[in-house]
Amino acid sequence: MSELTVILKELSIPGCVACAQFDKVWAEMQKEFPQVQYEKIDATSAEGQKMVVDYGIFSAPGILINGELFSTGGVNRNQLSTKLRELLGK
């Protein structure tokens, strides 16, 4: 059985309260989902600005899962957990 890959990207802005809240949630959740590859991207960087435009992100943090926009402006922990379980076949 091959290992499934899930890539989670957080587009964050320095000083963003909702981004800091997501960071705390993800710090706890990553213990349950160690196979998820996580990357935090500064939305004010050139790469981040391009992603903000490409995905239509109007509120930080923008959460992308496997290249698809999952949420903006925060995240519901239960919905995120359900989505990751679904993608990982749990």
N, C-alpha and C positions, 0 to 999 in steps of 0.2 A: 504494500500500500504506500503510495507516494505521499510525501508531506505536502499539505496544502499551504500556500503562501498567502498571507493577508498583509497588505501594506496600509498603514494608517498614517496620514499626514495631518498635522495641526498647523494651520496658518494663524500665527499669533502676532499681536502688536505689543511692544513693550509698555508696561503699565496697565494693561487690560485686566480688569477684575475677573471677567468671565473666563479669560484665558488661564489665569491663575487657578480658578476653581476647577477648570478642566484638568490642569496639570495634577492637582491633588487627586481627582477621581481616577485619572489614568495611572498614577503611581500605585494606587490600590489595585486597580483592575489588571495591570500588566502581570501581576503574580498569577492570576487565573488564566491569562492568555500570553504565555511566554513566547509562543510561536509567531505572534504578531510583530511585524517590523514597524517600529514607530520612528517618525521623523518630525521634528519641530522646525518650521520654516518661518522666518521673520517676514511678515506681510509687507514690511516697508523696504525689503531688499528688492533688487531687480527681479530675481526669480519669483519672490512672493507677489510682487505687483502684477507680474504677468499671470500668475495663477488666479489672483483676485479677479482680474478682468475676464480670463478664460472661463472661470466657473461662476461668475456673477455673485461673488461673495460681498455682501453689504454690511456684515456685522461679524466681528471677531469673537471667538475663534471660528475659523472655517475648518470643518473636519471632512477630510476626504478618505474614503475607503476604497482601495483598489482602483483609484483614478476616478471615482464617482463622488459627487458632493453628497455627504450624509447629513450635515447640519451646519447652521451658522448661528452665531450669537450664544452659544452654549450647547450643552448636550444632555439628554436624558439618559442617565446611567443604565436603566433597564432596557431602553431601546437599543443602546449601543451594545450591551451584553447580548441581547437577542440576535442582533445582526451579526456579531462576530461568531457566535455559536453556529448560526446558520451557515456562514461562509466556511467555517472550519469543520462542519459536519458533526458537531457535538450534540 
